[in-house]
Each structure stands twice: as C-alpha cells, then as structure tokens.
Amino acid sequence: MTKLNEYEIERQKNIERNRELLAQFNLAEARSALQESTPSPTQTQQKIPVKTAKTIKKPKKEQIVLPARKSSRLRGIDAPKIQINADESIQGSEEDIQAITAVEEELWDGKLIKADDYFNEEIRKNAIRTDGHYTGWINPELMEKYEFEGSAAEAWEKNGGGTFSFKDPLGTGKKKGSGRVNAKAVAKQMFKKNPNMYFYRHTEPGVEQWTTEWTPEEKTLFLETARKYGCGDKWGLFASYIPHRVGYQCSNYYRSELLPAGLIFDENYEYTPSGKAIYIGSHRSRG
C-alpha cells in the first residue's frame, strides 16, 4: 500500500468532514427532492394559442333588381279619356291630352312633319302661308304722325348713317367696350334711324305696353297684317301695326300660339307629333 503524504492525508480528512456535515443537514435528500419537484424548462412553457389572421371576404356587389316594365293597364292606370273629332282635333281633359302628348314624344323617331302633312284639309285651306319674311315697312299712320323716312336705307342714312354692327349698333364709328350693353336703352335711341330695332323693344312713345293675354282683336289684327305683308322676321316693323305690343311679343305669340294652331304655315317651320313648331330655316338674325 502506497503511503499517503501529508497533503493527501489532510484531503481525506476534509472529505470525511464534509460528508458528516451533509449528513447532519440531510442535504442529499433535499437535493434529490428539489430535482424531482423542479419542472423542466419545456414544462414551464405554456402553450399560448396563436391567433390566425381573420379572413376578410370581399363583399358581394349588391344586385339591383329593376322593376319589370308594365303597361298602364297592368299598373292599374286608367287610359286617357279622349276623343278624336271629325276634323282630327283631340277632345278631352287637359291632363289626358298632355298624357297622350307625352307618349307621342317618347315614341317620336325624331323626324319632323311638314305643315301640309300635319294639319287636316280644312286648316290647310284656310291657313296664311309665308316664306318667313315680312315685306312691309312702318305702319302708315305712324309714318305720317312721326314723319318717318320711306325705307330702312333712307332712315339710316338721313339720321346719321354709319356702318351698323353688333359692336357699334348706333353706327357712330365707336365700338362698344367689353361691358354688357343695355339693348333696350340702345333701341330707344334708334326711333328714327332704325325703327325695326326701336319697335322690337318699345311701343309708340306714350303708348302703354300690354303684358296680358292677347285679345281676339289683337289676334285678328296680327293675322290681317301677316296676310298682307307676310311675317317671320323684322318683328319690330311688324309690331308697329299692333298697338300695345312690341316685336319680341309678336315673335313669341307667333311661335307659341299661331303656328301650333295652323293659322299660319311658315316654310321655315316643321312639327313634332305633338304639334310643337320647330325652326328649320337659316340661323341668321330674324329680328
């Protein structure tokens, strides 16, 4: 047996002493119990549920369901109560006639109808026919009263002359600026120089302008003047024959009342199926 040196002897003593101390504190069993009670790192990790991204579905396009087209009968709407007379005129309530007119316009193919094809034989026979031009001059009574010249050219030249243009309606040689011109004020200055311009916006000096419905007497006077001199342009001169009315009133009355009634046939106008007069002539100035 190898003899231990002093270092080894002392080391053995220390080991023996430590074992005695461990036995006293029962540390070996505690260590073993501790190892058994301590969970492993894998056991301490809790399983946290993973939330998956929520799927967003593309919204469906809402389908618009159009109502099925139904006739007036299926919709429970009574048919308009109208009557076609022997002269082809329509008789019935204003509401029913408007309903028929609306249907005609809806079904209209865009083709206009000539006056001779639109109106019946009796209306064609009695209608005043015009090529759309007024051939007269100022009412002779006004010519004598105010000493107008005998023609438009003489009136213009003898009352200052100059070159007429829309930029210089007075013929002064001075063009108007970029500002808006008061047409009624300009027309008032043209009483003797350009009577057509004056009477388009003004009545005879001192005579009241009427804005009420046209009277039967005025209607008769209009038709007599149209039959004698024609009509369709130069409405200022035409209006000189109708006291209390100005040119633009005559023009409006012509298009809105007389042409649709078939009292005057103007070759520059044709008609829709509902009887509305549509201008088809030249787009030059028709003042």
ABEGO torsion letter per residue (X at the ends): XBBBBAAAAAAAAAAAAAAAAAAAAGAAAAAAAAAAABBBAAAABBBBBBBBBBBBBBBBBBBBBBBBBBBAAAAGBBBBBBBBBAAGBBBEBAAAAAAAAAAAAAABAGBBBBAAAABBAAAAAABBBBAGBBABBBBAAAAAAAGBBABAAAAAAAAGEEBBBAABAAGAGBBBBABBBBAAAAAAAAAAABAAAAAAABBBBGBBBBABBBBAAAAAAAAAAAAAAEBGBGAAAAAAABBGBBAAAAAAAAAAAAAAAGABBBAABBBBAAGBBBBABBABBAX
